């Protein structure tokens, strides 16, 4: 939960808060345990479809009305990108590395779009608060000396007025006319002083809070940059892993051709991998083993050895357990 933004200062005009239409972070947190359980129980294909169905067809609109709605939109963005990450992970565990890369590319493009939306939304807010802080500084610099000038003049006039009321001082007609003229001016001065006294706390509050608001904007930018960087890193890694495997298969198949062995797509490489059971059994954890077997089945659909090993894994058996041959029936005695 991000902190409540500072958006309550009278000197700055602000737009009314509008609630986010959906909360993808809340949805992600609610669905994550179930998806992880599906992956742990070797239901990668089902998990992949489940996550895809939870992602909105269109990216939710970024609400840049004010700091609060921006915060809500950033929370929503984190939820959306988390769903893309989970979707790509499920696709990878299902052996569909190419699909996982497509999803990571979409995640990366979405993160870039979110960052652009954030920058567009925050630019006027930053300008607004920078201007508010400068205007408040100017107002204080001008008004505090004026306040110090007005206060003694008003106090002196009021003291003189009290003396006149108490009969401590008498005025000639000319002096009375001058005093009344001063009274009219003092009335205006009192109004001016009241306005200054009412406005000064607001301007001081703006000066105190402008840096806090600008920090929120900076933190949002940093968060968006982190989204883009994380998505880019995941995409790069996924591409590197796929390229490495493709290079390995190409090299293997080239050697097979040199040996005049008939090459059938990627089947030769898959068969060679499965001949050495340790290529699978040495992998850490049954979930990782299942993901690798799924990949082999994507490369060579219908591979009996990989399919059987995966079935054994799901049943809690040894990966490459040998099936017991049925006993031969004894011949009938004549």
N, C-alpha and C positions, 0 to 999 in steps of 0.2 A: 504494500500500500504506500503510494507516494504521499508526501506531506501536502497539506492544504496550501494552495498558493496564496500569495498576498495580493488581493484584488479589491481592497475596500477603502480606497483613498479618495475623498471627495474632489480633490484637485484634478483627478484624471477620469475622463469619461470612459466607462466600461460597458461591454455588451452583456446582456443577461445570460445566465448559465443555461445551457441546453444539455440534457442528459445524453450519454452515448446510447445508440439504439440497441447494441448488443455488447456483451462482455466476453470476448474470445479467450482472455486469460482465465477467467472463471470456468469457461467451458473446457479449456485444455486441462486445467488442474483436476476437474471432475472426471474427465475421460482417460487421463494418462494411466492410472493404475490398471484399468481394464485392458488397455492396449498392451501395456507391458506384460500382463499376465498371458495374453494371447501369444505374444512373441516367445515367452518362456515355455509355452506348451506347443511350440512348433506350428503355430497357425499364422505364419507370416503373410500368406496370400490374403487370408481373411482380415488380418489387422490392417493390411494395406488398403483394402476396400473400405473398411470401417473408417479409417482416418480421412480418406478422400471424401467420404460422405459428410464428414463433420466440417469441412472447409467451405466457406461461402463461395458461391460461383463468381461473385464480384467482390473485389477488395472494398471493405467498408470505407465510406467517405471519411476523410480526415477533417474533424471539426476544429477549426482554428479560431473560434470566436473569442476565446480568452484563455488564460493560463489553466483554468480548471478543465475546460473541454479539451485543450491540448494534452493535458496529462492523461485524461481518459482515452484519448485517441492513441497516445503512446502505449498505454497499457494494452489496448486492443491490438495494436501493431505487434507487440511482443507475443501476444497469444497467437496471432495469425502466423507469424514466422516460426513459432514453436511447433505449430501444427505442420508446417511445411518440413521442418527438420524431422519430425516424427514420421511423417509420410515417406520421406526419402529413406529414413532408416529402415522402415518396414519393407520398402521396395528392395533395398539392398539385401536384407535378410531373406527375402523371397527369391534372391538370385538375379533380380532384374536391375543390374547395375546401370544399364543404359537409361532405364526409366528413372532411376534415382538421380542421375545426372540432370535429366530434364527438370525434375522437381527442384533440385538445388539451383538450377539456372533461374527458375521462376522465383524461388526464394530470394535470390540475389537481386533480380530486377525489382521485385516488390520492395525490398529493403531500400534500394536506391530511390524508388518513387516515394516512399514514406519520408525519407530524409529530405527530398525536394519539397514535399508538402509542409514539413515542419519548418524549413527555412523560410518558405513563403509566408507561413502563418506568424512566425516569430519576428520577422523583420519589422512590421509596423509597431508591434508591442515594444520591441527594444528601442525603436525611435521615439515612441510615446514616453517611455520612462526616462530616457536620456534627456528629452526635452523637459519633462516634468521636474526632474532634478535640477536642471539648469535654471528653469523659470523660478523654482522655489528658492534657489540660492540667490538669485537676483532680487527676488521679493524681500527676502530676509535682510540682505545687505542694504536695501533701500528703506525698509519699514522700521527696523529696530532703532536706527538713529532718529527717525521721525517720531517714534513712540517716546523716546527719551526727551525729545523736544516738547511734545505735547503735554505729557504728564505734569511737569511742574507748572506750566502755564495754567492748566485747568485747575490744579490744586490751589494755586495762588488766587485765582478768581473766586473759587468757591469759599475760600477763607475770608476774602474781602466781603463777599456777599453775606456771610454769616455775621460779620462784624456790623454791617449795615442793618441787618435784621434785628440785631441785639441793641441797636442804638449807640454802639460804641464809636460810630463815625458818621459825620454829617457831610452831605455833598451839596455843592451849589448846583443851580440848574444846568450850567454848562457841564459840570463834572458828572451830573446824573445822566445827561444825554450821552456823554462819552462812555459812561459805564454800561448803559443799555446797549450801545453799539458793540462794545466789547462782549457783552452777554450773547448777542446774536452770533458773533464769530466763535465764541466758546462753545455754543451749541453745535455748530458745524464741526468744531474740533473734537467734541465728545463723540459724535457719530463716526468720524474718521478713526478715532482711537479704538472705538468698539469694533469696527471692521478689522483693524489691524490685530487686535487681541483675539478675535475669532479666527482669523486666517493663519496667524503664525503657527499654531500647533499643527495645522494641516500641512503646511509647507515643511515644517521640521520633520513630520512623519514621512512625507514623501522622500526627503533627503535620506532619512534613516533606512527606508525600505527599498529604495531604488536599487542599491547593490544586491539586496537579497533577491529581488525579482530578476535582475540580470544574471545572478548565479543560477537560478532555476532554468533560465533560458540556455545558459551555457551547459548545464547538466543534461538538459534535453538534447542539445546538439551532440554532446559526447555519447549519449545513449544511442542516438540514431547512427552515429559513426561506428559505434560498436556493433550494431545490427548489420550494417553493410560489411564490415570487416569479417565478422563471424560467418556470414553467408558466403563471402568470397573465399575464405579459407576452406570451408567445407566443400565448395564447388571445385576448387583447385585440387584438393586431396582426392576427391572422387574421380576426377579425370585422370589423375596420376595413377591411381590404383588400376583403373580400367586399361589405361595405355600400357602399363607394365604387364598385365596379364595378356593383352593382345600381342605384345612384343614377344612374350615367352611362347605363346602358341605359334606365332609366325616362324620363330626360330626353330621350334620343334618340327613343324610341318616341312620346313625347308630341308632339314636333315633327313626326314622320311623320304622326301622326293629324291634326294641324292642316293639314298639306299634303295631306290626303286620300289618303295612301298606305296601302295595306293592310298592317297589321302582323301578322306571323306569329311569335308568341313572341319569341325573342331573335335570330331569324335575320336580321332587317333590320340590327341593330347589327353582327352578325358579318360580314355581307356588306360593310358600310361600312368596317369595320376592314380587311378583306382587300383592298379596292379600292386602298388606299394601302399598298403593299408595305413601306414604311419602318416601319410599325407593328410589323412582325415583324423585318425585317432590321436595324433599328437596335439591337435588344436585344443585350446583351453576352453572347456565347458561344452556341454551338449548343445546349447543354443548356438554357439559359434560353429560347431560341427554341422548342425542342421542347415545353417545359412550357407556353408560351403557346399554341401550336397545339393541344396537348391540351385546354387550357381552352376554346378556341373550339369544339372538337369535342364537348365536354360541353354547351356552351350550344346548339350546333346540330349534333346528331348527324348524321353522313353528309354534312356539308358537303364538297363535292368539292374545292374550292380548298384548304381547310385540310388535308384528307387527302392531297392530292397534294403539297403543300408539305412535310408531315411525311415522306412517303415519299421525296421528293427529299433531305431532310436525312439520313435514315438511309442513303441510298445515296451520300452525299458529293457530291451535286450542288448547284447553286444552288437556293435555296428556290423561286423562281418561274420556273425555267427553262422556256422554251417548247418544246413538243414539235415536232420537225421533221415537217412534213406529208409524207406519202408522195408520191413523184413520180407524175405522171399517166402512164399507159401510152400510148405512141405509137399512133396509129390505123394499122390495116393498109392497105397500098397495094393498090389494085384492079388 
